[in-house]
Amino acid sequence: MAAFITHELVPSEQADMASKHETKSVTSAEESIKAQIKSDFECLLKHLKSFQSHLEKFFKAEGHISYYPHKLRRFITENVKNTEHKDKLLKEVDTHYSKYSKALSAEKNSPKAAVSKF
């Protein structure tokens, strides 16, 4: 049966006794871990604040999208006498703001889900 020799024995004075792995003291490892955790925490807080500000903008835009169409409809209803023209304008207001509303709701769901995960 054949045997493979994978290591050669050398005298201890010729052997490379230096460690091949870098070792750290426990306190320096602890400090580096604490620093990394603090950095990650600050980064997460920054992203959370960013998401919250985006949500505030969305809620403000959502308020405009729900408020102004009603105001426009009331104005058109009160001031336009021609029924045909009035219906056309009301339909235009509805289609215009429904596009914004759909786009806004799609945009709002992404940050809202991200903030709720935090």
C-alpha positions as CSV (number, residue, x, y, z in Angstrom):
1,M,0.0,0.0,0.0
2,A,1.3,3.5,-0.9
3,A,1.6,6.3,1.6
4,F,1.8,9.9,0.8
5,I,4.1,12.2,2.7
6,T,2.5,15.6,2.9
7,H,4.8,17.2,5.5
8,E,8.5,17.2,5.8
9,L,10.0,17.3,9.3
10,V,12.6,20.0,9.7
11,P,14.7,21.0,12.7
12,S,13.0,23.5,15.0
13,E,15.7,26.2,14.3
14,Q,14.7,26.1,10.6
15,A,10.9,26.0,11.2
16,D,8.9,29.2,10.6
17,M,7.4,29.8,14.1
18,A,5.6,33.0,13.2
19,S,1.8,32.8,13.5
20,K,0.0,32.9,10.2
21,H,-3.1,34.4,11.7
22,E,-3.5,37.9,13.1
23,T,-4.8,37.9,16.6
24,K,-6.4,40.8,18.5
25,S,-6.9,41.3,22.1
26,V,-10.4,40.9,23.5
27,T,-10.8,44.6,24.3
28,S,-9.8,45.8,20.9
29,A,-12.2,43.3,19.3
30,E,-14.9,44.4,21.6
31,E,-14.3,48.1,20.8
32,S,-14.3,47.4,17.0
33,I,-17.6,45.5,17.3
34,K,-19.1,48.3,19.4
35,A,-18.0,50.9,16.9
36,Q,-19.4,48.9,14.0
37,I,-22.7,48.4,15.8
38,K,-22.9,52.2,16.6
39,S,-22.1,53.0,13.0
40,D,-24.8,50.7,11.7
41,F,-27.3,52.0,14.2
42,E,-26.6,55.6,13.1
43,C,-27.0,54.6,9.5
44,L,-30.4,52.9,10.2
45,L,-31.6,56.0,12.1
46,K,-30.6,58.2,9.2
47,H,-32.5,56.0,6.8
48,L,-35.5,55.9,9.1
49,K,-35.6,59.7,9.3
50,S,-35.4,59.8,5.5
51,F,-38.3,57.4,5.1
52,Q,-40.3,59.4,7.6
53,S,-39.7,62.6,5.7
54,H,-40.7,61.0,2.5
55,L,-43.9,59.7,4.1
56,E,-44.7,63.2,5.3
57,K,-44.3,64.5,1.8
58,F,-46.6,61.8,0.5
59,F,-49.3,62.5,3.1
60,K,-49.1,66.2,2.2
61,A,-49.4,65.4,-1.5
62,E,-52.3,63.0,-0.7
63,G,-54.0,65.8,1.1
64,H,-53.7,68.0,-1.9
65,I,-55.0,65.3,-4.2
66,S,-58.1,64.7,-2.1
67,Y,-58.7,68.4,-1.3
68,Y,-58.3,70.2,-4.6
69,P,-60.5,68.0,-6.8
70,H,-63.4,68.6,-4.4
71,K,-62.7,72.3,-4.5
72,L,-62.5,72.3,-8.3
73,R,-65.7,70.3,-8.6
74,R,-67.5,72.7,-6.3
75,F,-66.2,75.7,-8.3
76,I,-67.2,74.2,-11.6
77,T,-70.6,73.1,-10.3
78,E,-71.4,76.6,-9.0
79,N,-70.0,78.7,-11.8
80,V,-70.4,76.8,-15.1
81,K,-73.9,77.1,-16.5
82,N,-73.6,75.0,-19.6
83,T,-74.4,71.4,-18.5
84,E,-72.4,69.8,-21.3
85,H,-69.3,71.9,-20.7
86,K,-69.7,71.3,-16.9
87,D,-69.8,67.5,-17.3
88,K,-66.8,67.6,-19.6
89,L,-64.8,69.7,-17.0
90,L,-65.8,67.5,-14.1
91,K,-64.8,64.4,-16.0
92,E,-61.5,66.0,-16.8
93,V,-60.8,66.8,-13.2
94,D,-61.7,63.3,-12.2
95,T,-59.4,61.6,-14.7
96,H,-56.6,64.1,-14.0
97,Y,-56.5,63.6,-10.3
98,S,-57.2,59.8,-10.4
99,K,-53.9,59.4,-12.3
100,Y,-52.1,61.3,-9.6
101,S,-53.9,59.4,-6.9
102,K,-52.9,56.0,-8.4
103,A,-49.3,57.0,-8.8
104,L,-49.1,58.4,-5.3
105,S,-50.6,55.3,-3.7
106,A,-48.0,53.1,-5.5
107,E,-45.2,55.4,-4.4
108,K,-46.5,55.6,-0.8
109,N,-46.6,51.9,-0.3
110,S,-42.8,51.3,-0.6
111,P,-41.6,53.7,2.1
112,K,-44.5,52.9,4.3
113,A,-43.6,49.2,4.2
114,A,-40.0,50.0,4.9
115,V,-40.8,52.2,7.9
116,S,-43.1,49.5,9.4
117,K,-40.2,47.0,9.2
118,F,-38.1,49.2,11.3
